Amino acid sequence: KENPSFKVQKLLRKNTHYPEKTDTIYDFRYKKSQIFFYKTHTGKEFLLAGKILNSQIELVNGIKVGLPKSVFTDRFSENLPFTGDSLQLISEGTKYTFIFKKDKLRRINIDNYFD
């Protein structure tokens, strides 16, 4: 299996609550995809945001761009609340938006709320 080689950029950010502390945002890019991770000064890391347009980037359960809609829905146990050709799932403060075109997954958007 091919491992995509990401371009990585580190962005430093002053911590909102502790201005003397510095947090880091990692910006990973691969072709047309981009994923941001946030790392606090204490070492805690989490997914901040992203847009995934390349099939080489795979999420949990083998979810990736290019999957047929029927295969995508089979990977979940509950009925999914589709709105037309898109689906929004929110889990632990992170919103995932899956966008389909011609019954294939074309794009995944990730948005996270943090303080």
C-alpha positions, 0 to 999 in steps of 0.5 A, a space after each residue: 500500500 502506498 504511503 502518501 508523502 505529506 508536506 508539513 508546515 509548523 505554525 506556532 500559536 500563543 495559547 489563549 489561556 496562557 499567553 506565555 505558552 506556545 502551542 503548535 499547529 501542524 499543516 499537512 498537505 498532500 496533493 489537493 488535501 490538507 489536514 491540520 493537527 493542533 498540539 498544546 504546550 502540554 503535548 495534547 494533540 487533536 485533529 483541528 480541520 481538514 479537507 480530503 480529496 485524495 483516495 490515498 488518505 483513509 479514515 477509520 473503517 476504510 472510509 476514503 474518497 472514491 467509495 461508492 455510497 452503498 459501501 460507505 453506508 454499509 460501514 456504519 451500524 445506524 441509518 445515516 441522516 443524508 441531506 441530498 448528496 451530503 452527510 454531516 456527522 458530529 462526534 466529540 466536537 468534530 464535525 465530519 461532512 461527507 460529500 457525494 457526487 454520482 453515488 461516490 464519495 468525492 470529498 471529506 471536510 473536517 471541522 473541530 471546535 476548540 477553546 
